[in-house]
């Protein structure tokens, strides 16, 4: 099989897909959640991964053919296993030897493919309910290091996926460096409201240190999720609240509305010092008595005494 005989063929393949470098697909044995993590020196590498609650997860990389993602999920939804789905997708791809594809199905069964013409170092490692795959690597150890990082990490599926990506980078990573990353996690079962099936979707499309930024945003995501699920209450130290003026504001309002003016004012001032618009927001909320905010409360909150 002769590849890249002409420059036009080579550029078509690159810019019709994503030169994704390394990724992990997984099903959590404890929660049943499905997840995928990805990193590459290519813009918006997160476009190359798909996950559907109760169905499975697919990633396509190397000279990625995006068809494998949504069409792979369709086959899984029809009841095909991961290996059957992979076989059908590769049969439909005349250039499968320049691809990597990995799939986890609803039963946690895994299938992966590394084409013989992917750019070395390239390969994949299958684990219990997960697969780690990489191409364009500094060395052959990256997939196994990723698998070890994932298996040895405890906690949420998103945190374990991040650990795998970090292990891949620490082992050498992409020949070209880093640019983009994504972690996507969906629920174990199909929901009546499909838009509620996504648990985590954090992506970095262009950044010099995408994994560091991904880790930071995962913490922000977790904090906001806890805040919303806790009814706009969150037990954070004041120094931590300074990082999240939005959370400080609404937590302070909640305290003030329920009678603790002093504590509420202290937190609201964190937001007021961050941006002038928070004062205007207090006034606008008082005009419609939003969240129990009225003129008297605003006056108390804005008084220096």
BELPECOR-V391488 format. One record per backbone hydrogen bond with DSSP energy under -0.5 kcal/mol. NH is the residue of the N-H (numbers start at 0). CO is the residue of the C=O. If there is no record, write none. Layout:
<<NH;CO> <NH;CO>>
This chain:
<<2;0> <9;5> <10;6> <11;7> <12;8> <13;9> <14;10> <15;11> <16;13> <19;17> <19;61> <20;38> <21;38> <22;132> <23;36> <24;130> <25;34> <26;128> <27;32> <31;27> <33;185> <34;25> <35;183> <36;23> <37;181> <38;21> <39;179> <41;39> <43;204> <44;41> <46;43> <47;44> <48;45> <49;57> <51;55> <53;186> <54;51> <55;51> <56;103> <57;49> <58;101> <59;47> <60;99> <61;19> <62;97> <63;17> <63;61> <65;63> <67;64> <68;65> <69;65> <70;66> <71;67> <72;68> <73;69> <74;70> <75;71> <76;72> <77;73> <78;75> <79;74> <84;80> <85;81> <86;82> <87;83> <88;84> <89;85> <90;86> <91;87> <92;89> <93;91> <95;92> <97;94> <98;95> <99;60> <100;112> <101;58> <102;110> <103;56> <104;108> <105;54> <107;104> <110;102> <112;100> <114;98> <116;96> <117;114> <122;133> <124;131> <126;129> <128;126> <129;126> <130;24> <131;124> <132;22> <133;122> <134;20> <135;118> <136;120> <137;172> <141;138> <144;140> <145;141> <146;142> <147;143> <148;144> <149;145> <150;146> <151;147> <152;148> <152;149> <159;155> <160;156> <161;157> <162;158> <163;159> <164;160> <165;161> <166;162> <167;163> <168;164> <169;165> <170;166> <171;168> <172;167> <174;135> <176;173> <178;39> <179;39> <180;203> <181;37> <182;201> <183;35> <184;199> <185;33> <186;196> <193;191> <195;192> <196;193> <198;184> <199;184> <201;182> <203;180> <206;178> <209;206> <212;208> <213;209> <214;210> <215;211> <216;212> <217;213> <218;214> <219;215> <220;216> <221;217> <222;218> <223;219> <224;220> <225;221> <226;222> <227;223> <228;224> <229;225> <230;227> <231;226> <232;226> <235;233> <239;236> <240;236> <241;237> <242;239> <243;239> <243;240> <247;243> <248;244> <249;245> <250;246> <251;247> <252;248> <253;249> <254;250> <255;251> <256;252> <257;253> <258;255> <259;254> <260;258> <263;259> <264;260> <265;261> <266;262> <267;263> <268;264> <269;265> <269;266> <270;266> <271;267> <272;268> <273;269> <273;270> <274;270> <277;274> <278;275> <279;275> <280;276> <281;277> <282;278> <283;279> <284;280> <285;281> <286;282> <287;283> <287;284> <289;284> <291;288> <292;289> <293;291> <297;293> <298;294> <299;295> <300;296> <301;297> <302;298>>
